[in-house]
Amino acid sequence: MSLAPSHPTLRDWAALILLTVLWGSAFAFIKHTVVTLPPAALIFVRIGGAAILLTLWAHLRGRRLPGLRDPRWLWFAGLGFFGNTLPFFLVSWGQQHIDSALAGILVATMPLATVAMAHVFVPGERLNSRRLVGIVVGFAGVVLLLGPAALSQLGGPDAWAQLGVVGAAICYGINAVLARLIPATPPSVSSAGMLICGAVFALPFGAFDLVQHAAEVEPEAWASVVWLALGPTALASVVLMQVAGSAGPNFLAIANYLTPIAAMLTGLLIGEMIGWNAVAALAIILLGVWLARKRPGEAAG
């Protein structure tokens, strides 16, 4: 895989928008599901179901998983742990104690972690003042969109839950870098391998909790899990691997700023009112994205 910096294409932007829509739908479904299905069980069913779907899909496309001695399984294990099992658990656990708005703000710190690690490990993804300003502006837009009042909840008795969600953001940053550095592998294969490893990591605690609480889970919660496995996990994993490989981790990190916008537009579709602060936040987020992606020497006008 070439690690030379690449300018995102229209296809990359389209894939990024799809990714934000998929991820933007996840928070509400998680919040609803963890009421009756514990986080460990949710993660196991979500990742396991997505792993089965992607493995079947890869085989239908004529793709085969590498042999167990292939070193790419070490990459799959890292991607599965940092991109799925650990952050999914941290976010699901954290949302048992904090509101979705605050969780969304904390997850939006992911680009800061990504740009720092990409600066060290990925050629062509160096940190500069323009990119840093864009990230900070984008984060400010997310805070305005999700409600600055949510920041008043920082600290206090739920501090550990908040740190857990920040830990998930750091995991996603690590995952974005790993997805860029993995040896050349078709996205369908790398995504299936990643989810298989993620399901294995989730198995010990997830299977136990599932057996203990399966009878208590409401039908609506099971429906939520099905969507979480199909959309924000299976399909999103393929798109993530594709975008990270073609456009790089810093471009992929923009999705964390666009995801709240997707959530806002979803609210419009179901009849929610959008206030002036949401419109202003949208403009600020898009300004931050533009600054973060503006190439050195590009004219401002």
Secondary structure by P-SEA (a helix, b strand, c coil): cccccccccaaaaaaaaaaaaaaaacaaaaaaaaccccaaaaaaaaaaaaaaaaaaaaaaaccccccccccaaaaaaaaaaaaccaaaaaaaaaaacccaaaaaaaacaaaaaaaaaaacccccccccaaaaaaaaaaaaaaaaaacccccccccccaaaaaaaaaaaaaaaaaaaaaaaacccccaaaaaaaaaaaaaaaacaaaaaaaaaccccccaaaaaaaaaaaccccaaaaaaaaaaaaccccccccccccaaaaaaaaaaaaacccccaaaaaaaaaaaaaaaaaacccccccc
